[in-house]
Amino acid sequence: MPHRSKRRRTPRKIGLAPGTLQIDPDAPKPRLRVIAYGPDALFDEMVEHVDALKPLIEKFPVVWVNVDGLGDEPMLREIAALFDIHTLALEDVVNMNQRPKVEEYPDHLFVVAHMAMPESATLDTEQLSIFLGHKYVVTFQEGRPGDCFEGVRTRIRNNVGRIRRSGADYLCYAMLDSVVDAWFPILDGFGLRLHRLEESVLSRPVSGHMAQIRSVKWQLLTLLRACLPLRDVFAGLMRETHDLVQPETRLFLRDCHDHATRIIEEAETYRDIDTSLMELYLSSVSNKMNEIMKVLTVISAIFIPLTFVVGVYGMNFNPEKSPYNMPELEWAYGYPFAWVLMLVIAGGMVAMFRRRGWLGRIDEDPTEAGIDEPGGVQKHHIDPYRTE
């Protein structure tokens, strides 16, 4: 079966005014988690009201507000008013069909990415919206359990690396780096899955292989839809047209750009392998059918002369009327002779089929055929006395 995302998409109404928020009625209510920090201070707690964010923004050098859930329009608009988020950007936040992109606003950058869900049994993605300002990073998630930022949170809590000594742009880089790195284990899983599929198709193709191959194909397309535009996102963040990203951070973003390129190249390679597997499966099924037809044809060919012999001796000629009318019927060994004749004919045909290679295989010396034993590579014998 083709891959389908588990995410429920609300049908988009046509003709609404720009900035209109179409909230999914089944979307969970927002939960605010704030991580505010500096080199020597840390605040990491859940927050009930948006008003509690103002003193934290004034006190700490960097504030990360994570909004987990999009089911409360008044709260979303309150957050947008606090951070001066444009209504068009907020509209993109609640619409779950945005392609990864980066947009520049006067006071902040708006970044959309798709991250892989870590607890999902099949490939499923969640839209991540990031707003990067001078002192803050605001992220919006759909509200499903789990994300790929636990490593970033651990580094902030334990003051590991340079994250507590850097600005909001480095925090944004660390989050995007986690999004990209989360795709590598999924790619490894695709490689292992395709390897096992190839071995299974080569050994014994069954009808279920086609569904598995198509499932891998659709999941790889989902991965490419998430990662192909992400490369352009990093290219946009590395541009020097805005001062929200420091030159030191652009060096790290270049590494993310390289990782995204590697993911895209590997995914495209796996997609080509998947296409080859589909052709291999169809070829294997065709070869299997040809083998069956060959066996049936050989059996039919063996029984054709036997049927002829039986038909001849089944004719109702009276040997008493003429000595030429089926004289074998009066012979004491006529019946055993008929059986021996049919067995000799059948055995001779089987031997001829095997000698011609139509039935089974004939063992031959690989050196006589000009083929090396280990790799099956054609040998090129050069005669030193040969002249052109």
C-alpha positions in Angstrom: 0.0 0.0 0.0 1.3 3.5 -0.7 2.5 5.5 2.3 0.0 7.8 3.8 0.7 10.3 6.5 -1.2 9.7 9.8 -1.7 13.5 10.2 -5.3 14.6 9.6 -5.5 17.7 7.4 -8.3 20.1 7.7 -9.9 21.0 4.3 -8.8 24.5 3.3 -11.6 26.9 2.7 -11.4 29.0 -0.4 -11.7 32.8 -0.5 -10.9 33.6 3.1 -9.2 36.9 3.9 -5.4 36.8 4.3 -4.3 36.0 7.8 -7.4 34.0 8.6 -6.5 31.1 10.9 -8.2 27.8 10.2 -7.7 25.8 13.4 -8.1 22.1 13.3 -10.9 21.3 15.8 -9.0 18.1 16.9 -5.8 20.0 17.4 -4.5 19.8 21.1 -4.4 23.0 23.2 -1.1 24.8 23.3 1.4 24.0 26.0 4.1 26.6 26.6 7.5 25.5 27.7 10.1 28.2 28.2 13.9 27.7 28.4 15.6 31.0 29.1 19.3 31.0 29.7 22.6 32.9 29.8 26.1 31.9 30.6 25.4 31.7 34.3 21.6 31.4 34.6 18.9 29.0 33.5 15.1 28.9 33.5 13.3 25.8 32.3 9.6 25.5 33.2 6.1 25.2 31.8 4.2 28.5 31.6 0.5 28.8 31.8 0.0 32.4 30.4 1.6 34.4 27.7 2.1 37.4 30.1 4.7 35.4 32.0 7.0 35.6 29.0 7.6 39.3 29.1 9.8 39.5 32.2 11.8 36.5 31.0 12.6 38.2 27.7 13.8 41.3 29.6 15.9 39.2 32.0 17.7 36.6 29.9 19.9 36.9 26.9 18.2 34.1 25.0 14.6 32.8 25.4 13.2 29.7 23.7 9.4 29.5 23.8 8.1 26.2 22.5 4.4 26.1 21.7 3.3 22.5 21.6 -0.2 22.3 20.1 -2.2 24.7 17.9 -5.7 24.3 19.1 -6.3 27.7 20.7 -6.5 30.7 18.3 -6.7 33.5 21.0 -3.5 32.2 22.6 -1.7 31.9 19.3 -2.7 35.5 18.4 -1.5 36.6 21.8 1.9 35.0 21.2 2.0 36.6 17.8 1.3 40.0 19.2 4.0 39.7 21.9 6.7 38.7 19.3 5.3 40.9 16.5 4.7 37.9 14.3 3.0 38.8 11.0 -0.5 37.4 10.5 0.5 35.7 7.2 3.3 33.9 9.0 0.9 32.8 11.7 -1.5 31.5 9.1 1.4 29.4 7.7 2.0 28.0 11.2 -1.5 26.5 11.5 -1.6 25.2 7.9 0.1 21.8 8.0 1.0 21.7 4.3 3.8 24.2 4.1 7.0 23.4 2.3 10.3 24.0 4.1 11.2 27.6 3.6 12.8 30.7 5.2 11.2 34.2 5.0 12.6 37.5 6.2 10.6 40.0 8.2 11.8 43.3 9.7 12.5 42.0 13.2 12.7 38.2 12.8 13.2 35.3 10.4 10.5 32.7 9.8 11.7 29.2 9.1 9.5 26.1 8.3 11.0 22.6 8.4 9.6 19.1 8.7 11.1 16.8 11.3 10.7 13.0 11.5 8.6 11.7 14.4 10.9 9.5 16.6 8.3 7.2 18.0 6.4 6.5 14.7 6.5 2.9 13.4 6.4 4.2 9.8 7.8 7.4 8.4 5.8 10.3 9.6 6.7 14.0 9.7 5.6 17.0 11.7 5.7 20.6 10.6 8.0 22.8 12.7 7.7 26.5 12.6 10.6 28.6 13.9 10.7 32.4 14.5 14.2 33.7 15.1 14.6 37.2 16.7 17.5 39.0 18.3 17.0 37.5 21.8 14.4 34.8 21.3 13.4 31.7 19.4 9.7 30.7 19.2 8.9 27.3 17.9 5.4 25.9 17.0 4.8 22.1 17.0 1.6 20.3 16.2 1.3 18.8 19.7 2.1 15.1 19.0 4.3 13.4 21.5 8.1 13.5 21.0 10.5 15.6 19.0 14.2 15.6 18.2 15.2 18.5 20.5 16.0 16.5 23.7 19.7 16.6 23.0 19.5 20.4 22.6 17.7 20.7 25.9 20.2 18.5 27.6 23.1 20.6 26.3 21.4 23.8 27.6 20.7 22.3 31.1 24.2 20.9 31.5 26.0 23.9 29.9 27.7 21.7 27.3 29.5 23.3 24.4 29.1 26.9 23.4 25.3 27.0 23.3 24.9 28.9 26.6 27.5 31.4 25.5 26.0 32.1 22.1 23.0 33.9 20.9 19.5 33.0 19.6 20.9 32.3 16.1 23.1 29.5 17.5 20.1 28.0 19.2 18.2 28.1 16.0 21.1 26.4 14.2 21.2 23.7 17.0 17.6 22.9 16.5 17.8 22.7 12.7 20.9 20.5 13.1 18.9 18.1 15.2 16.1 18.1 12.6 18.7 17.1 9.9 20.5 14.6 12.0 17.2 12.8 12.8 16.9 11.8 9.2 20.2 9.8 9.1 18.9 6.8 11.2 15.8 6.7 9.0 18.0 6.5 5.9 20.0 3.7 7.5 16.8 1.9 8.1 15.9 2.3 4.4 19.3 0.9 3.4 18.8 -2.2 5.6 15.3 -2.7 4.4 16.2 -2.5 0.8 19.1 -4.9 1.3 16.8 -7.4 2.9 14.2 -6.9 0.2 16.8 -7.5 -2.5 17.9 -10.8 -1.0 14.3 -11.9 -0.5 13.3 -11.0 -4.1 16.4 -12.8 -5.5 15.8 -15.9 -3.4 12.0 -16.3 -3.6 9.8 -13.5 -5.0 6.3 -13.4 -3.6 3.3 -11.2 -4.2 3.9 -9.3 -1.0 7.2 -7.9 -2.2 5.5 -5.5 -4.6 3.5 -3.8 -1.7 6.7 -3.5 0.3 8.6 -2.0 -2.6 5.8 0.6 -3.3 5.7 1.4 0.4 9.4 2.2 0.5 9.0 4.3 -2.7 6.3 6.5 -1.1 8.2 6.9 2.1 11.3 8.0 0.2 9.2 10.5 -1.6 7.9 11.8 1.7 11.5 12.1 2.9 12.6 14.0 -0.2 9.7 16.4 0.0 10.8 17.2 3.5 14.6 17.5 2.8 14.9 18.8 -0.7 13.6 22.3 0.2 15.5 22.2 3.5 18.8 22.6 1.6 17.5 25.9 0.3 16.5 26.9 3.8 20.2 26.6 4.9 21.3 28.4 1.8 18.9 31.3 2.7 20.1 31.4 6.3 23.7 31.7 5.2 23.0 34.8 3.1 24.4 38.0 4.5 21.3 40.1 3.9 20.2 40.1 7.5 22.0 40.6 10.8 20.1 38.0 12.8 22.6 35.3 12.0 26.2 35.9 13.0 29.1 35.0 10.8 30.3 32.4 13.2 26.9 30.7 13.1 26.9 30.7 9.3 29.9 28.3 9.4 27.8 25.8 11.4 24.9 26.3 9.0 27.2 25.4 6.1 27.8 22.1 7.8 24.0 21.6 8.1 23.7 22.4 4.4 26.2 19.7 3.6 24.3 17.1 5.8 21.1 18.0 4.0 22.8 17.4 0.7 24.1 14.0 1.8 20.6 13.0 2.9 19.1 14.1 -0.4 21.8 12.2 -2.4 21.4 9.0 -0.3 17.6 9.2 -0.6 17.7 9.6 -4.4 20.1 6.6 -4.5 17.7 4.5 -2.5 14.9 5.6 -4.7 16.8 4.4 -7.7 17.6 1.1 -5.9 13.9 0.8 -5.1 13.0 1.2 -8.8 15.6 -1.4 -9.7 14.1 -3.7 -7.1 10.7 -3.4 -8.7 12.2 -4.2 -12.1 14.1 -7.1 -10.5 10.9 -8.4 -8.9 9.0 -8.3 -12.2 11.9 -10.0 -13.9 12.1 -12.7 -11.2 8.4 -13.4 -11.5 8.7 -13.6 -15.3 11.7 -15.9 -15.0 9.9 -18.0 -12.5 6.9 -18.3 -14.9 9.3 -19.1 -17.7 10.8 -21.9 -15.6 7.4 -23.3 -14.9 6.4 -23.1 -18.6 9.7 -24.8 -19.5 9.1 -27.7 -17.2 5.5 -28.1 -18.5 6.8 -27.9 -22.1 9.4 -30.6 -21.4 6.8 -32.8 -19.8 4.5 -32.3 -22.8 7.3 -33.0 -25.2 8.1 -36.3 -23.4 4.5 -37.4 -23.5 4.0 -36.6 -27.2 5.9 -39.7 -28.5 4.5 -41.8 -25.7 1.0 -40.8 -26.7 1.9 -41.7 -30.3 3.0 -45.2 -29.2 -0.1 -45.8 -27.1 -2.3 -44.5 -29.9 -0.7 -46.9 -32.4 -1.2 -49.9 -30.2 -4.7 -48.8 -29.3 -5.9 -49.2 -32.9 -8.5 -51.9 -33.4 -6.9 -54.0 -36.1 -7.6 -57.8 -36.1 -4.3 -59.7 -36.5 -6.3 -62.8 -37.7 -7.3 -61.1 -40.9 -3.8 -60.3 -42.0 -0.2 -60.9 -40.6 0.5 -57.3 -41.0 -2.4 -56.2 -38.7 -0.7 -55.5 -35.3 1.4 -58.7 -35.1 2.7 -57.5 -31.7 -0.7 -58.3 -30.2 -0.1 -62.0 -30.7 3.5 -61.7 -29.3 4.0 -63.0 -25.7 6.3 -60.0 -24.9 4.3 -57.4 -26.7 3.1 -55.6 -23.6 6.6 -55.4 -21.9 8.0 -54.4 -25.2 5.6 -51.5 -25.4 6.6 -50.3 -21.9 10.3 -50.7 -22.6 9.9 -48.8 -25.8 8.1 -45.9 -24.1 10.7 -45.8 -21.2 13.6 -45.8 -23.7 12.0 -42.9 -25.6 11.3 -40.9 -22.4 14.7 -41.5 -21.0 16.4 -40.6 -24.3 14.5 -37.3 -24.5 15.3 -36.4 -20.9 19.0 -37.1 -21.6 18.9 -35.0 -24.7 17.2 -32.1 -22.9 19.7 -32.2 -20.1 22.6 -32.3 -22.6 21.3 -29.3 -24.4 20.8 -27.4 -21.0 17.0 -27.3 -21.3 16.5 -29.3 -18.1 18.7 -28.6 -15.1 22.3 -27.5 -15.4 25.4 -29.2 -16.8 28.6 -28.9 -14.7 31.4 -27.7 -16.8 35.0 -26.7 -16.1 35.0 -22.9 -15.8 38.5 -22.8 -17.2 37.3 -24.4 -20.4 34.6 -21.8 -20.8 37.1 -19.0 -20.2 35.5 -17.9 -16.8 37.3 -17.5 -13.5 35.9 -19.5 -10.7 35.6 -16.9 -7.9 34.0 -14.0 -9.6 32.8 -15.4 -12.9 35.0 -12.9 -14.9 35.7 -13.7 -18.5 39.3 -14.6 -19.1 41.2 -13.1 -22.0 43.8 -15.6 -23.2 46.5 -13.8 -25.1 48.6 -15.8 -27.6 52.2 -14.4 -27.4 52.9 -15.8 -30.8 49.9 -14.2 -32.5 50.6 -11.4 -35.0 48.1 -8.9 -36.1 
